[in-house]
Amino acid sequence: MKIVSWNVNGIRAIVKKDFEQSIAKINPDILCLQETKAQRSEIEKVLQPFLEQYDLLVNEAEKKGYSGTAILTKPKPLHVSYGINNAEFDKEGRVICAEYANYFLVTIYAPNAGQGLKRLDFKHQWDLAFKAYIKELDEKKPVIICGDLNVAHQAIDLKNDKSNYNKTA
């Protein structure tokens, strides 16, 4: 089983990044995308070349052009859920959970604390709710979590480690 996770920072941007060729070469069984920043129709348009081979799962944010997650999956999930069962958090389209026979696959685009830490409390509350959600799933079967947690444990976790040093996430 090959699972790939990619923060696309806008689904439209991947067209310019040889996305189609890269995915064809990697040939994942499951592809998780974060920060899609688009509505379902736009995501379907960009991912059209893959829709014969994969099922598409989309969790879009209520606010257009903001956050969002998607999964392309060859194996059919037994069940799919969107969000973490919290109305305040779920309107941002940050989580998709696909249940398979032996595991749950959760793709996540976690909120960041924002400029000046404006959303630090929101992020903290979200992290607690997400942890509880994962714990509940884990009591049933193993959980694979992939995505962008908006944390950087080491410099290698950052695209531009020097310019992002000491910045909030």
KAGIHU-V495346 format. One record per residue. N is the residue number from 1. PSI is psi as a letter, one per 20 degrees, with the letter a starting at -180 (* if undefined). D_LAST is the distance of its C-alpha to the last C-alpha in whole Angstrom. Layout:
<<N & PSI & D_LAST> <N & PSI & D_LAST>>
This chain:
<<1 & p & 31> <2 & o & 29> <3 & p & 25> <4 & p & 23> <5 & p & 19> <6 & o & 18> <7 & o & 15> <8 & i & 17> <9 & l & 15> <10 & o & 18> <11 & h & 21> <12 & h & 23> <13 & h & 22> <14 & h & 23> <15 & h & 26> <16 & i & 26> <17 & k & 25> <18 & k & 28> <19 & g & 26> <20 & g & 29> <21 & g & 31> <22 & g & 28> <23 & h & 28> <24 & h & 32> <25 & g & 32> <26 & h & 29> <27 & l & 31> <28 & q & 29> <29 & h & 30> <30 & p & 27> <31 & o & 24> <32 & p & 21> <33 & p & 19> <34 & q & 15> <35 & l & 14> <36 & h & 18> <37 & l & 18> <38 & r & 22> <39 & r & 24> <40 & g & 27> <41 & h & 29> <42 & g & 27> <43 & g & 26> <44 & g & 29> <45 & g & 31> <46 & h & 28> <47 & j & 29> <48 & g & 32> <49 & i & 34> <50 & i & 32> <51 & i & 33> <52 & h & 37> <53 & h & 35> <54 & q & 32> <55 & q & 32> <56 & p & 29> <57 & p & 26> <58 & p & 24> <59 & o & 22> <60 & q & 21> <61 & q & 19> <62 & h & 22> <63 & o & 20> <64 & q & 22> <65 & k & 19> <66 & p & 16> <67 & c & 14> <68 & q & 17> <69 & q & 18> <70 & q & 22> <71 & p & 24> <72 & p & 27> <73 & p & 29> <74 & g & 33> <75 & p & 33> <76 & p & 34> <77 & q & 32> <78 & h & 34> <79 & q & 31> <80 & p & 28> <81 & q & 26> <82 & p & 23> <83 & a & 21> <84 & k & 21> <85 & k & 23> <86 & o & 22> <87 & g & 23> <88 & g & 20> <89 & h & 17> <90 & i & 19> <91 & i & 20> <92 & j & 17> <93 & k & 18> <94 & i & 15> <95 & p & 18> <96 & p & 21> <97 & o & 23> <98 & p & 26> <99 & p & 29> <100 & r & 31> <101 & g & 34> <102 & i & 33> <103 & r & 29> <104 & p & 26> <105 & p & 24> <106 & p & 20> <107 & q & 18> <108 & q & 15> <109 & n & 12> <110 & q & 10> <111 & q & 8> <112 & r & 5> <113 & i & 5> <114 & r & 7> <115 & p & 9> <116 & j & 10> <117 & k & 9> <118 & h & 11> <119 & k & 10> <120 & g & 9> <121 & g & 12> <122 & g & 12> <123 & g & 9> <124 & g & 11> <125 & h & 15> <126 & g & 13> <127 & g & 13> <128 & g & 16> <129 & h & 18> <130 & g & 16> <131 & g & 18> <132 & h & 21> <133 & g & 21> <134 & g & 21> <135 & g & 23> <136 & g & 26> <137 & g & 26> <138 & h & 26> <139 & i & 29> <140 & g & 31> <141 & r & 30> <142 & q & 28> <143 & p & 24> <144 & p & 22> <145 & p & 19> <146 & q & 17> <147 & b & 14> <148 & o & 11> <149 & i & 9> <150 & l & 5> <151 & q & 6> <152 & o & 8> <153 & h & 11> <154 & r & 13> <155 & h & 13> <156 & i & 15> <157 & i & 12> <158 & q & 11> <159 & g & 13> <160 & n & 13> <161 & h & 13> <162 & g & 15> <163 & h & 13> <164 & j & 10> <165 & p & 11> <166 & j & 10> <167 & q & 7> <168 & q & 4> <169 & * & 0>>
